[in-house]
Amino acid sequence: MAVFNNCISEWRSQIMCLAIIGVVAYHWQINFETTAIPVLSRFLYMGYLGVDVFLICSGFGLVFSYPLHSLKDFYRRRYIKILPLFALFQVLKLALTYYLGDNFSFGDVLCRFSTLSLFLDTSHITEWYINMLVWLYLLFPLIYRFVSSCGIWSVLLTACVSLSILYGFTVGGIMASILLRLPVFVMGVYFGIHHDDIKRLWAVSIVGLAIAFAGNMSGFYSLFTLNEITTMYWAGPFMTVFFALVLSVAGCRAGFMESIGRHTLEIYLANILANDFCLYYVKEVAGNIQAQIFYFLLTILLSVAFMFINRLLQSFLRVKCC
């Protein structure tokens, strides 16, 4: 097993590449009903686990970054990477909203740019993952100490608290997804702290996979007025370790995979914007081949544009802030 030690950190960019492909495939399937073949449809539908792989990789990567910098520098480096592009994304999304004839108030704008929409209005927040990430970055020093002190119990405690909130307050929708995914992020931090113990990572991820399938097959999710996919979030840790193992064995060092993995933020936001545009502007989206082609072309074009803009923004801000 020693040959696979540190495989997640070594293949992190490639794992992120596979995750963003899964997310794009998921949005493609649920919005366009791309295939009537049940097996293929289910396979594409499982792409939502890409978000859980993101959370594992994010928590994992932060473990290595946090001890190397002061708290101020840690926050500055994290937020420079996401907030400027996120602000541009919100401007474009508001422009799209206005173009489509929907109204929005100053309060809506404030909530969107401050990420408070995550708590105050989740009815139309398709970019909820980035909002969640902003808050996880803010709370990371506390999460890191919690996981360092409690070990695997931190994951179980987080899961218990999340389920208690869901059951006690009947939370649904996006907020339910966020609460159920908090233990996944905590597990990513746990993976980062124990990155050199692959046996431990495999054991924990297999247990998570077993819990996911048991919850799905037993209908446990129905106790919380959730749908069946929510209990599968805990399969994300297993998928991360599995991807790392496969990539390690295959030695797949394709440069394009690493490049895509380093720009998942830009691709994710571009895909959300393309997805929203197709849903609200293109009529009769389901089964529309032209709309599907447009969806992918717009995702690619916006991704390239966001990569270029984000590079300029980061270069400018690093000079100004350093």
C-alpha positions as CSV (number, residue, x, y, z in Angstrom):
1,M,0.0,0.0,0.0
2,A,3.0,2.3,0.4
3,V,3.0,3.0,-3.3
4,F,-0.4,4.6,-3.1
5,N,0.4,6.9,-0.1
6,N,-0.2,10.6,-0.9
7,C,-2.1,9.6,-4.1
8,I,-4.9,12.1,-3.5
9,S,-2.5,15.0,-3.2
10,E,-0.5,13.8,-6.2
11,W,-3.6,13.4,-8.4
12,R,-5.8,16.1,-6.9
13,S,-6.0,18.2,-10.1
14,Q,-7.0,15.1,-12.2
15,I,-9.6,14.1,-9.6
16,M,-11.0,17.6,-9.8
17,C,-11.2,17.3,-13.6
18,L,-13.3,14.1,-13.3
19,A,-15.5,15.8,-10.7
20,I,-16.3,18.8,-12.9
21,I,-17.0,16.5,-15.9
22,G,-19.5,14.7,-13.6
23,V,-21.2,18.0,-12.6
24,V,-21.6,19.2,-16.2
25,A,-22.9,15.7,-17.2
26,Y,-25.4,15.9,-14.3
27,H,-26.7,19.3,-15.4
28,W,-26.9,18.1,-18.9
29,Q,-29.0,15.1,-18.0
30,I,-31.5,16.7,-15.6
31,N,-32.2,19.7,-17.9
32,F,-32.1,18.0,-21.3
33,E,-33.3,14.5,-20.6
34,T,-30.5,13.3,-22.8
35,T,-31.2,9.6,-23.0
36,A,-34.0,7.2,-22.5
37,I,-31.6,4.3,-21.6
38,P,-32.1,3.8,-17.9
39,V,-28.5,2.7,-17.1
40,L,-26.9,5.5,-19.0
41,S,-29.4,8.0,-17.6
42,R,-28.6,6.9,-14.1
43,F,-24.8,7.0,-14.8
44,L,-25.1,10.7,-15.9
45,Y,-27.4,11.5,-13.1
46,M,-24.8,10.3,-10.6
47,G,-22.6,13.2,-11.7
48,Y,-23.9,15.2,-8.8
49,L,-21.4,13.3,-6.7
50,G,-18.8,15.6,-8.4
51,V,-19.7,18.3,-5.8
52,D,-18.9,15.9,-3.0
53,V,-15.6,15.1,-4.6
54,F,-15.0,18.9,-4.8
55,L,-15.7,19.2,-1.1
56,I,-13.3,16.3,-0.2
57,C,-10.5,17.9,-2.4
58,S,-11.2,21.4,-1.0
59,G,-11.0,20.2,2.6
60,F,-8.0,18.1,1.8
61,G,-6.1,21.0,0.1
62,L,-6.8,23.5,2.8
63,V,-5.1,21.3,5.4
64,F,-1.8,21.8,3.5
65,S,-2.3,25.5,2.9
66,Y,-3.5,26.6,6.4
67,P,-0.4,25.9,8.5
68,L,1.9,27.6,6.0
69,H,0.4,31.1,6.3
70,S,-0.8,33.5,8.9
71,L,-4.6,33.7,9.3
72,K,-4.7,37.0,7.4
73,D,-2.6,35.6,4.5
74,F,-4.7,32.4,4.5
75,Y,-7.9,34.3,4.0
76,R,-6.4,36.7,1.5
77,R,-5.1,33.9,-0.7
78,R,-8.3,31.9,-0.5
79,Y,-10.7,34.7,-1.3
80,I,-8.6,36.3,-4.0
81,K,-9.0,33.0,-5.9
82,I,-12.8,33.0,-5.8
83,L,-14.4,36.3,-4.9
84,P,-13.5,38.5,-7.9
85,L,-14.7,36.0,-10.4
86,F,-17.7,35.2,-8.3
87,A,-18.6,39.0,-8.3
88,L,-18.3,39.0,-12.1
89,F,-20.5,36.0,-12.3
90,Q,-23.1,37.7,-10.2
91,V,-23.0,40.8,-12.4
92,L,-23.6,38.6,-15.5
93,K,-26.3,36.6,-13.8
94,L,-28.1,39.8,-12.8
95,A,-27.8,41.1,-16.3
96,L,-29.3,37.9,-17.6
97,T,-32.1,38.1,-15.0
98,Y,-32.9,41.7,-16.2
99,Y,-32.7,40.7,-19.9
100,L,-35.2,37.9,-19.3
101,G,-37.6,40.4,-17.7
102,D,-37.4,39.2,-14.1
103,N,-37.4,41.8,-11.3
104,F,-34.9,42.0,-8.4
105,S,-34.5,44.4,-5.5
106,F,-31.5,46.0,-3.9
107,G,-31.9,43.4,-1.2
108,D,-31.6,40.6,-3.7
109,V,-28.4,42.1,-5.1
110,L,-26.9,42.5,-1.6
111,C,-27.8,39.0,-0.7
112,R,-26.2,37.6,-3.8
113,F,-23.0,39.5,-3.6
114,S,-22.6,38.9,0.1
115,T,-23.5,35.1,-0.2
116,L,-26.2,35.7,2.5
117,S,-28.6,34.3,-0.1
118,L,-27.4,31.0,1.1
119,F,-29.4,31.5,4.3
120,L,-32.1,34.0,3.3
121,D,-33.3,33.0,-0.1
122,T,-32.3,29.6,-1.7
123,S,-35.2,29.5,-4.2
124,H,-33.1,30.5,-7.2
125,I,-29.5,30.1,-6.0
126,T,-28.0,27.7,-8.6
127,E,-24.4,28.7,-7.5
128,W,-25.0,27.6,-3.9
129,Y,-21.8,25.5,-3.9
130,I,-19.6,28.7,-4.2
131,N,-21.6,30.4,-1.5
132,M,-21.1,27.4,0.7
133,L,-17.4,27.4,0.0
134,V,-17.0,31.0,1.0
135,W,-18.4,30.2,4.4
136,L,-16.4,27.0,4.8
137,Y,-13.2,29.0,4.1
138,L,-14.3,31.5,6.8
139,L,-14.9,28.8,9.3
140,F,-11.9,26.6,8.3
141,P,-9.6,27.5,11.3
142,L,-12.3,26.3,13.7
143,I,-13.0,23.2,11.6
144,Y,-9.3,22.3,11.4
145,R,-9.0,22.4,15.2
146,F,-12.2,20.5,15.6
147,V,-11.0,17.7,13.3
148,S,-7.5,17.7,14.7
149,S,-8.8,17.3,18.2
150,C,-11.7,14.8,17.6
151,G,-10.4,12.8,14.7
152,I,-13.1,10.6,13.0
153,W,-15.5,11.5,15.7
154,S,-15.7,15.0,14.2
155,V,-17.3,13.5,11.1
156,L,-19.8,11.6,13.1
157,L,-20.6,14.5,15.3
158,T,-21.1,16.8,12.3
159,A,-23.4,14.2,10.7
160,C,-25.4,13.9,13.9
161,V,-25.9,17.7,14.2
162,S,-26.8,18.0,10.5
163,L,-29.4,15.2,10.7
164,S,-30.8,16.7,14.0
165,I,-31.3,20.1,12.3
166,L,-32.9,18.4,9.3
167,Y,-35.3,16.4,11.5
168,G,-36.1,19.0,14.0
169,F,-36.7,22.0,11.7
170,T,-37.8,20.1,8.5
171,V,-35.3,21.9,6.4
172,G,-35.5,21.1,2.7
173,G,-34.2,22.1,-0.7
174,I,-30.7,23.5,-1.2
175,M,-30.2,24.0,2.6
176,A,-30.8,20.3,3.2
177,S,-28.2,19.5,0.6
178,I,-25.7,21.8,2.3
179,L,-26.3,20.4,5.8
180,L,-25.9,16.8,4.5
181,R,-22.7,17.8,2.8
182,L,-21.0,19.4,5.8
183,P,-19.8,16.0,7.0
184,V,-18.3,15.4,3.6
185,F,-16.2,18.5,3.8
186,V,-15.2,17.6,7.4
187,M,-14.2,14.2,6.1
188,G,-12.0,15.9,3.4
189,V,-10.2,17.7,6.2
190,Y,-9.8,14.4,8.0
191,F,-8.4,12.9,4.8
192,G,-5.9,15.8,4.6
193,I,-4.7,15.3,8.2
194,H,-4.2,11.6,7.6
195,H,-3.2,11.8,3.9
196,D,-0.2,9.4,4.4
197,D,-2.3,6.6,5.8
198,I,-4.1,5.1,2.7
199,K,-5.5,2.1,4.7
200,R,-7.3,4.5,7.0
201,L,-8.7,6.5,4.1
202,W,-9.9,3.4,2.4
203,A,-11.6,2.1,5.6
204,V,-13.3,5.4,6.3
205,S,-14.5,5.8,2.7
206,I,-15.8,2.3,2.4
207,V,-17.8,2.8,5.6
208,G,-19.2,6.0,4.1
209,L,-20.1,4.2,0.9
210,A,-21.9,1.5,2.9
211,I,-23.8,4.1,4.9
212,A,-24.8,5.8,1.6
213,F,-26.1,2.6,0.1
214,A,-27.8,1.5,3.3
215,G,-29.6,4.8,3.6
216,N,-30.6,4.8,0.0
217,M,-31.9,1.2,-0.1
218,S,-33.7,1.4,3.3
219,G,-35.6,4.6,2.5
220,F,-33.9,6.4,5.4
221,Y,-34.0,9.7,3.5
222,S,-37.8,9.7,3.7
223,L,-37.7,10.4,7.4
224,F,-36.3,13.8,6.6
225,T,-38.6,14.6,3.6
226,L,-35.6,14.3,1.3
227,N,-35.1,12.5,-2.0
228,E,-33.1,9.4,-2.6
229,I,-30.0,11.1,-4.0
230,T,-29.2,12.9,-0.7
231,T,-28.1,9.8,1.1
232,M,-25.6,9.1,-1.7
233,Y,-23.5,12.2,-0.8
234,W,-21.4,10.0,1.5
235,A,-20.3,8.0,-1.5
236,G,-18.2,11.1,-2.4
237,P,-15.2,10.2,-0.2
238,F,-15.1,6.7,-1.7
239,M,-15.2,8.1,-5.2
240,T,-12.3,10.4,-4.4
241,V,-10.1,7.6,-3.1
242,F,-11.2,5.4,-5.9
243,F,-10.3,8.0,-8.6
244,A,-6.9,8.5,-6.9
245,L,-6.2,4.8,-7.0
246,V,-7.2,4.4,-10.6
247,L,-5.2,7.4,-11.7
248,S,-2.2,6.2,-9.7
249,V,-2.3,2.7,-11.2
250,A,-2.9,4.0,-14.7
251,G,-0.3,6.8,-14.4
252,C,-2.6,9.0,-16.3
253,R,-0.7,12.4,-16.4
254,A,-2.7,13.9,-19.3
255,G,-1.9,17.6,-19.2
256,F,-5.4,18.6,-20.3
257,M,-6.8,16.8,-17.2
258,E,-4.5,18.7,-14.9
259,S,-5.3,22.0,-16.6
260,I,-9.1,21.4,-16.4
261,G,-8.7,20.4,-12.7
262,R,-6.9,23.7,-11.9
263,H,-9.7,25.7,-13.4
264,T,-12.8,24.0,-12.0
265,L,-14.1,27.2,-10.5
266,E,-14.2,28.9,-13.9
267,I,-15.8,25.9,-15.5
268,Y,-18.3,25.5,-12.8
269,L,-19.5,29.1,-12.9
270,A,-19.5,29.1,-16.7
271,N,-21.6,25.9,-16.7
272,I,-24.1,27.4,-14.2
273,L,-24.5,30.5,-16.3
274,A,-24.9,28.5,-19.5
275,N,-27.3,26.2,-17.7
276,D,-29.5,29.1,-16.5
277,F,-29.5,30.8,-19.9
278,C,-30.6,27.6,-21.6
279,L,-33.3,26.9,-19.1
280,Y,-34.8,30.4,-19.2
281,Y,-34.2,31.4,-22.8
282,V,-34.2,28.4,-25.0
283,K,-37.7,27.0,-25.4
284,E,-38.6,23.3,-25.1
285,V,-35.2,22.4,-23.7
286,A,-35.8,18.7,-23.1
287,G,-34.6,16.7,-26.0
288,N,-33.7,19.8,-28.1
289,I,-30.4,18.9,-29.9
290,Q,-29.7,22.5,-30.9
291,A,-30.1,23.6,-27.3
292,Q,-27.8,20.9,-26.1
293,I,-25.1,21.9,-28.6
294,F,-25.6,25.5,-27.6
295,Y,-25.3,24.5,-23.9
296,F,-21.9,22.9,-24.4
297,L,-20.6,25.6,-26.7
298,L,-21.6,28.3,-24.3
299,T,-20.1,26.4,-21.3
300,I,-16.8,26.1,-23.2
301,L,-16.7,29.8,-24.4
302,L,-17.6,31.1,-21.0
303,S,-15.0,28.8,-19.3
304,V,-12.2,30.1,-21.6
305,A,-13.3,33.7,-21.0
306,F,-13.5,33.2,-17.2
307,M,-10.0,31.5,-17.2
308,F,-8.5,34.5,-19.0
309,I,-10.3,37.1,-16.8
310,N,-9.6,35.3,-13.6
311,R,-5.9,35.1,-14.4
312,L,-5.8,38.9,-15.0
313,L,-7.8,39.6,-11.8
314,Q,-5.6,37.4,-9.7
315,S,-2.3,38.8,-11.1
316,F,-3.6,42.4,-10.5
317,L,-4.9,41.7,-6.9
318,R,-1.8,39.7,-5.8
319,V,0.4,42.7,-6.8
320,K,-1.9,45.2,-5.0
321,C,-2.4,43.0,-1.9
322,C,1.2,41.9,-1.4
